[in-house]
């Protein structure tokens, strides 16, 4: 069974747009929850600032054998510039992906390879 929820918000005062997608999948082995997020904030600028165009990537992975859970998180933050109606604007963005898995089995970690043991 799979459930999906889509959420979109526009804040004109903050010049911000947010898009979120939530999904939950359940089968006989595990329950998976996933959240995808896209946030954009626009600011008018006079000139392009050097050094702010390379995006930052943050990755985190967790495993908990006691609770039988695994987690994965990815976040990309950055800036790009574009012209809109003869004005230079800076767009700051944040893209996120969060995945949480809850295993129903008692032994959920994959077995170690014979080569490693």
PyMOL commands that set and color helices and strands:
alter all, ss='L'
color gray80, all
select strands_A, chain A and resi 2-11+16-26+30-44+56-64+69-84+87-103
alter strands_A, ss='S'
color yellow, strands_A
deselect
rebuild
show_as cartoon
